[in-house]
Amino acid sequence: MANLTSVSGFLLMGFSADRKLQILHALLFLVTYLLALTGNLLIITITTLDHRLHSPTYYFLKHLSLLDLCFISVTVPQSIANSLMNNGYISLGQCILQVFFFIALASSEVAILTVMSYDRYVAICQPLQYETIMDPCACRHAMIAVWVAGGLSGLMHAAVNFSIPLCGERVIHQFFCDVPQVLKLACSYEFINEIAVAAFTTSTAFICLISIVLSYIRIFSAVLRIPSAEGRTKVFSTCLPHLFVVTFFLSAAGFEFLRPPSESQSAMDLMFSIFYTVIPPTLNPVIYSLRNEAMKAALRKILSKEEFP
């Protein structure tokens, strides 16, 4: 396997070499993947069929679910197959595609979370101008920008990462082709291009984070001026889930990508990689739907087979 990977691909070490643990990992990932698949497909279906949910907020939520669906499908099915077949080999082409789609979708997720925070800011702080600012044309342009920005980010990382000469055995201590793990295989003198791309991506993510924080500072300052306790509760129930998703995703991804590289992979490293690759796409449908009365009403219509208006 070492000779094979040195020529044509990489060896993903995954979570364990023990066969029983590999089967357990495959089953857990399979259950998680099916839950994410079901939850996100339900949101996409509900927001498409129910015309009462054809507002900017649910339009962005539908695209977030589509992103989550694609995002978890980039890494988890491959990992399940590797564990079941007891074979961690991944070809060079597969690894390049995995890095491209992973970075592209992760970047698009950060961008759409930023757009969603701005949507909440306009809805709460400028309600009289909401329909003018967040008109359908502006929403479509925002989503085009989200997808294009993600694609360009993925293209830059994939092109730079795999143009760097690799030194030593091509063994990746992760369950997918993670960028920090791939960079550990690079010759030390060839890092400058990737550092420039990583700095640009990190700066863009930081700008998105600042925009989200500023939006929520203004939102919470406006909410605290609402005299009705019921009104404050309604706003908080809408905004806090989104803030939780943003904090969870960016903190886990930031820890993994910004920490100093280490020679060996620990269980904590694998755990943090799960925190930003598997858990957010699985929890997002629950977080966004659990306390949303419109979503729950639409879901009840689907389960009872009622017609949508």
N, C-alpha and C positions, 0 to 999 in steps of 0.2 A: 504493500500500500504506500509506503514512504517513497519508493522508486516511482510508482505511478503518479502520485501527486506532484512530485518534483518536475514532471514533464507536462502533465495535461490538466491538473486541477488541484483541489485542496481537500484536506481531511478535517471534517467538523467533529470535534471531540464530544460535543453534547454535554449531558449532565452526568453520565456514569457509564462505566464499562461493564457493570453488572447487568446480566440479561434480565433479571426480574425487575430491577429498577428502570431499565429501558422500556419494558412493557408497561409498567406503572406510569412512566412519563408520557408514553404514547396515549394511554387511555385518558389521563387527565387533560392532556392537550386536545384530544378529540372531543371530549365533553365541553371544554371551554370554547373550542372552535364552533361547535354546533350551537351553543348558546349565543355566541356573538353573531353567527350567521342568522339565526332565527330573530333575534332582537333587532338587528339593523334592517333586515328585510321587512319586518313588520312596520318599522318607522317609515321606510321608503314607500311601502304599500299604502299605509294609512294617509300619509301626507300627499300622496298622488291621487287617491280616490276621493277623499273628503274635501270638497271645494271650500268648506269653512276654514280649512287649514292651508289655503293658498295665500298666506301672508308672507312677508319677507322673513320673519322669524322661523317659520316652519320650512320655508324654501331653503334657508341655510342649514337647518337641522337635517333635512333630507340629504343634502350634499355631504354633511358631516358623516352621516350614516353610510353613505356610499364610500367615502374615504376610509372609514373604519373597516368596512367590509373588505376593501382592497388591501388595506394596510396589514390586517391580520392574515390575509391569504398569501402574502408574500413570504412569510417565514414559517408559520405553524404547519401547514400541510407537508412541506418538505421535511420538517423536523419529525413529524409523526411517521412519515415513510422511512426515514433513516433509522429511527428507533425500532420499528417493526421488522425491518430487513437486517438490522444489526450491521449497517453499512453507512459510515459517515462521509463517504466520498461525494464531492460535488464538483462538477466540471468547471473549467474557467469561464465558459460562456454563461452557465447558470449563475455563477458567483457575480459576474458583472451585471447581469440582469437583476439579481437580487439586490445588489447595492444601489443600482439606479432606481428601482421602484421603491425600495425602502426609504431612501433619502428624499425622493420626489414626493412620496405620500406623507412622510413625516413633516416636510417643509410646508406642504399644502395644508396639513392639519393645524400647524401653528398659525398660518395665514388666515384660515377660515375661523379659528377661535378669536383672532383679532377682529375680523369683520363682524362676528357675532356679538362681541363686546360693544363695538360701535353701534350696532343695531339696537342693543339694549339701552345704550346711552341716549340715542335719539328718541327712542320710544318713551323713556321716562323723563328725560330732561327737556325735550323739545317736542311734546306730543302733538302740538298744533301743526308742526311742520313735518311730521313723520312721513305722511304719504307723499309729500313733495320730494323729500330728501331720499327716501328709500323706495322710489318708484321701480316698477319692474325692469326698466332699462338699466338703471343703476345697479340693481341686484344681479342682473345677468353679466354686466361688465365686471362687477366685483368677483363673481365666480370664475369668469374667464381669466382674470388676473391671478386668482388663487391657483388654478390649475397650471397656468403657464409658468408662474414663479416656481412652483414645485418641480415642474419638468426641467426647467433650466438648472435648478439646484442639483437635482439628481444627475443630470447630464454632466455637469462640471465635476462632481465628486467621482463619478464612474470613470470619466476620461482621465482625470489626474491620478486617481488611485491605481489604475491598472496600466499606467504608462511608467510607473516607478519600477526600477529593477528590484526583484525580490532576492533576498539572501537567506540561505538555510532551508530547512524543511518547511513545506507549505502545510503546516498544522495550525488550525484555528481553534482556540479554546473557547468555543461558543457554539450555540445550536444553529446559528446562521452566519452568513458572511457579514459580520459587523465591521464597520469602518475602522474603529480603533484597533481591533484584532488583526485586520489586514495590514494596517500600517506597521504593526510590530514585525512583520515579515520583510519590510522594506529595508534596503541598504540605508544606513544612517545619513549618508551625504546627499540623498535625493529627496529630502523632505520639504524643500523650500516651496514648491508649487502647491503641495497639499496644505501647508501651513497658511498660505495666502488664501486658498479657497475656504479652509476651515474658519479663518479669521473673518472673511466676508459673510459666511453663513451665520457664524456666532453673532456678529454685529447686527445682522438683519433680525435674528431671533430676539436679540436684546431690545431692538427698537419695537418689535411687536409686543414684547413683555411690558415695556414702558407705556405703550399705547393702551394696553389692557388695564394696567394699574391706574393710569390717569382716568380712563373711562369709569372705572369702578369707584374711584375717589369721588368723582362728580355725582355718580349715581347714588352712592350712600349718603352724601351730603344732602342731596335732594330728597331722598327717602326719609331722612330724619326730620325733615320739615313737614312731612305729611301728618296732618292732625289725627287721621283715623288709624287706629291700631290694626284694623282689618286690611286697610290699604297697604300699610307697611309690611304686614305678613305676606300679602300677595306678591309684592315686589321682591321681598327677600326669598320667597320660595321659587321665584323665577331666576333670580340672579346668582344665588349661592351655589346651586348645582353647577352652573357654568364656571364660576370661579374655582370650585373644587377641581373640575376637570382640567382647567388650565394649570393650576398649581401642581397637581399630581403629575401630569404629563411632562411639563417643562422641568420640574425639579428632578425627576428620575432620569430624564434624558440628559439634562445638564450635568448631573453627577457622573454619568457614564462617559460623556464625551469630553468633559473639561478636567477630570482628575488626572494626575500624573500616571503614565503607563507603568504597569508592573510586569515582571517576567512571567509570573504564574497567575492562572485564573482561579479565583476563590469562589466559594459558594455564594458569597455576598455579591460578587460581580454578576453571576448568573441570575441571582434574584432581582437585582436592579434592572437587568435587561428585560426580564419578564414584566417588571413594573411599567415600562414604557412601550413594550411591543405587544403584550397579550392582554393585560388588565384593562387599559383604557378602552379599546374597541369593544370589550365585553361589558364593561360597566356603563358606558355612555348611554345605551338605550334605556337601562334601568334608571339612571340618574335623571335623564331628561323627561322620562315618561311617568315616573312614580308619583310625582306631586303635580302633574299637569292634568287638569280636569278635562280639557279638550281632547288630549291624546287618549285618556282613559275612556271617555265617551265614544270616541271613534273606534277604539279597540273592542268595546262592548258590542258595537254595531257589527263588526267583523265576526265576532264569536257567535252572535245571535243571528247572523246572516240577514241583517236588515239592509235596506237600500240606502245608499248615501244620497244626500240632497244634491 
